[in-house]
Amino acid sequence: MKKLYLFRHAKSSWTFDLPDHDRPLGKRGRKDVFKMGEFLKKKITPPEVIISSPASRAFYTALHICDCLGVHEGVIILTEELFHAGSSEILRVIQNAPDCETLAIFGHNPGFTSGTNRLSNANIENIPTGGVAGISFDVCKWSEVEFGKGKEEFFYYPKGI
């Protein structure tokens, strides 16, 4: 059994003097990521591997969640493939993930909402900033993950906890 967590980055700053890739977390995003991290440490098994978009807002969301869950930041793998990825790119990243039982990926919408729905046949309208969906797969290897084979285990977001 494999566990996957799909995290949408926390709320970013809307500063227009930086490229989109470099926009940091905003004040609300920093508050929400700590709230989610404290909530999640009582609810989930910490991931063994984390793959993140290298965009500042996604990477810093991953770092803050690592801190809250007691996960060493050295397990974070950055891939440009997750920067504004669609569901097919997200599936490819998952299928190529290093061997582990619990994987977390951090990235952006609309791909993370559509990817969650396609992977698990969930019916989530929108994963808000700072939200996370958990999906389990009855497979031995990440390479065996396919759309529609997962089971939605949970869906949490800052305003809902």
Residue, then its C-alpha position, 0 to 999 in steps of 0.5 A: m500500500k502506498k500513501l500519497y499526499l498532494f499539497r497545494h502551496a500556501k497563499s503567496s504574496w502578490t508582489f509584482d516586482l518578482p517573476d511568478h516563480d519567485r513569489p514568496l509566501g504571503k502573511r496569510g500563507r505563512k500563518d496557514v502553513f503552520k496551522m496545517g502543519e500542526f494539524l497534520k502532525k496529529k493526523i498523518t504519517p510523515p512522508e519519507v520522500i517529498i517532491s516539490s515544484p521549485a517555485s518559492r511558494a511551493f518550496y517554502t510550503a514544503l519546508h514548513i510542513c517538514d519542520c512541523l512533521g519532523v521530517h529532515e529537509g534533505v528528503i525534498i527533491l525539486t523538479e521544474e516538472l511540477f511548476h504549473a504541472g497538469s495531471s499527466e505531468i503529476l502522474r509522471v512525477i509520481q510514477n518516477a518517485p524514489d521507492c518509499e511507502t509515503l510520498a508528498i508532492f507540492g505544487h500548484n493548481p489547477g493541476f493538483t485539483s484535477g490530478t487528485n480527482r483523476l488519480s482517485n475519482a474524487n470530486i473535489e471542486n478546488i484544493p485551496t491554497g494550503g490544502v492537501a489531499g491524501i490518496s492510497f494506492d494498492v500497488c507495490k511500486w509508484s510506477e504502477v500508479e495510474f489514474g482512477k486506481g487510488k482511494e481518497e483518504f482525506f482532504y484538508y485545507p486551512k479554513g476547514i480545520 
